[in-house]
Amino acid sequence: MKMSAFFRALRSSYQAEIDDLTFDSEGRDVLRQRLLEKRGQITFLRQMMEMSPEMVAVVFHGGFHFGLPVVMEQLLTLESDEFPDWSSLRDAVQLTPWAQELADTLLQEPQGDWFMTVAATLEYLYQRPTPHHHEGAAHAEDAESTHGAAHRRDQGYDFDKDDELHRDHDHEESSAQWLEDQGFDRKE
């Protein structure tokens, strides 16, 4: 699938935002601290949702879990005026409790649905493995499962249990149904 021009343009900006927040001038990892500070500025930041969504979207870094990657892949192909309602993505995207609190605040804004779709898709894109990523996939998966589980526990929410529940569902069928509900043809 081809990525839309909208997400191609925002991808590097979002990556740069995360990179800028990650290390201080002495090379120490301060991402967690800086994200907490940014989350505390949500009242100010929400003014920038439309103009600079990537700068606001970083507050959700680490707050999404993607249950239906094929849906997220489809979102990557859409331009900014083609997004489905945020509520239609509830099977594809789950939020940690802290992220849900932030989302509830932003969803009250006129462009809240649009912004949450952008934020989720940018974070998915950030987490999405690239083709050259497969070279060290076994090692990376081991490291990610250890680091990722610890990170998720740090966030106060155990997505590992959610992962087990989602494995029981037929992701292909759910994804295909969602795409069909959004007006896309089913792939056979």
Summary of the structure (lengths in Angstrom):
residues: 188
radius of gyration: 16.6
end to end distance: 16.1
largest distance: 53.5
contacts: 494
relative contact order: 0.14
helix: 65%
strand: 4%
